[in-house]
Amino acid sequence: MFPTLETNRLVLREISKVDAEGIFACFSNDNVTRYYGQETLENILQAEALIDFFANSYKEKRGIRWGIEIKGTQEIIGTIGFNAWSPKHKRAEIGYEIHPNQWRKGYTFEAVSKVIEFGFSEFGLTRIGAVVFIDNEASNKLLTKVGFQKEGVLRDYMYQNGEAYDTYVYSLLKNNR
């Protein structure tokens, strides 16, 4: 069963086809995708395909992606989850995005903190990594604030709109929190 998580202001829940509009609102916004390593969505069918990708990733134990919902709204404002999940090696990479209308309200910090706690306690992770475009100041600050340590630079690691970008690689270890 897909786990639902709650914070003071948010519900992190399974993403379904009814969330296609919310997914499209996020992933069709150039301000969201410019540091994402994924092309901007152009139609609702692409949003539905992304929802299927998230569902299959969880089913195949490769990752998990929650929809971020403000309590009482039943609409998602972004997503968060683990990619590159390796139960054998007890590690995963965290990823997230949130619609620009909800930036600078503390929602991402709240969601990231909850997902980290879940990853260590329920998934048995010992390492959570993150890969972030060097120019993504907000995400770099957020990860540092949550306790991640910068490990280095991955040169020409991610492509966005046909161009290679350097990224920082971060980690948070269960025993170093």
N, C-alpha and C positions, 0 to 999 in steps of 0.2 A: 504494500500500500504506500502511496506517495505521501511523504511526511509534510504536514502543514506546520509552519512556525509562526509565532506571534511575538511582536515587540510591543512597546507602549502604544505606538501609533500605527503599526503596520501589520498586515497579514502577508506572509510569504506562502504562496500556494501553487498548486499544479496549474500549468498553463493549458488551456483547452481552445478549441476552435472559436468559442465565443469571444476570445481575447484577440482575435485577428486584427481588429481595428486598433487596439492598444499597441500591439506589436508593430503594426504598420506605422502608427504615429511616431514611435521611437525610431525605428530603423529606416524610415524614409526621410528623417531629418539629418541633413548634412552635419549639423553641429554635434550630433550623437555619433555618427559613423566615421567622422574624420580621424579618430584615433582608435578605430575598432578593428581594422584589418579585414573589413568586409565591405562590399559595395553597398551603396544606399539602395534600399528597396524602391521599386517603381510601381508595384501594384499589390493588391490584397492577396493575390494567389501566391506571391513570394512570401508573404507573411504567414500564410497557412502552411507552406512548405517548411518554413523555419520552425513552426510549432511542431510539425511532424518530426523534424530533425531532433528537437529537444526531447520529445517523447521516446523516440528510438534510442537516443543516447542513454537515457535512464534505463530503459528496458534491457539494453545490452551492457549495462554497468560500465559505461565509458564516461558518464557525467550525470549531473542533475541540474535542472534549471527551474527556479521558482519565478512566478510572477510576483512583482511587488505591488501590493494593493494598500492604499490608505484605508484604515478601518472605516467601515460604514459606506464605502463608495462602490464596491464591486467592479471597479475598473482598474486595470493595471497601469502603473506609471513607468514601469521598467522591468528588467529582469535581473536575476543574480543567480550564480551557481558555480559549480565546479566543472571544469573541463579536464581532459587528460587524467581522469581518475584512474589510479592504479591501486586497487585493494591489496594486491600482493605486496607492493612496495610502500603502502600506507601513505600515499601522497596524492595530491590533486592541485590544480591551478584554479584560482578564483577569478571570476570574470563578472562584470556587471555593467549596466548602463541605466540611465534614468532620463526621462524626458526633460528638456531644458526648462519647462515651466515649473519643474519641481527642484531645480538646482538650488544649492545653498540654503536648504531647509533642514539639513541633518538627516534626511531619509536614507541616503546611501551609507553614511556612517552607521546608522542604526541597523540596516540590513546586513552590512558586511560583518559587523560585530556578532550578530545572531548566527549567521552562516558559519563563521569561524568556530564559534562555540559548538555548534552542531557537528561540524566536521571533525573536531577533536574528540567530542564525547560520544557521538553516535556512529560515525563512520570509522572511528579508530585511526584517524590520520595522525601521523607524527610530523608531517611537513605539508604546509600549504604554500604554494608558490604563486607568483603573479608576474605577468609580462606586460609592460606598459610603455607606450610610445614616450620617448624622452620629452617631447613637447607637451605632453598631457599633464600640465602642472597640477590641476585639481586632483587627479587620481594619484599622482606621485605624493602629494601632501597627505591625502587620505590614508594611503597605505602606511606611511611613516607614522601618522597619528595613531593608527590601530596597533602598531608595534612591529610591522614588517621591517626587515633589514635589507638594504640594497646590496646585492651580491656582485653586480657588474653590468656590463653593456653587452648586448647581443647585436653585433653589427649587421646591417641590412637584413634584419630578421623578419620583418613583416612588410607586406605590400598593401598599399592603399591607393586606389585609382592608378594602378600600374607603376607606382613608384616605391622603391625600397626605403625603409626607415629603420634606424637604430632604435632599440628598445632597452629599457632597464629590466633586469630580472631581480625579483625580490623573493624573500622567503620568511615564513613565520614558523618556528618550530614549537611543538607542543611543550617541550621541556624548558623553553627559554622565554615563556610569557610572563 
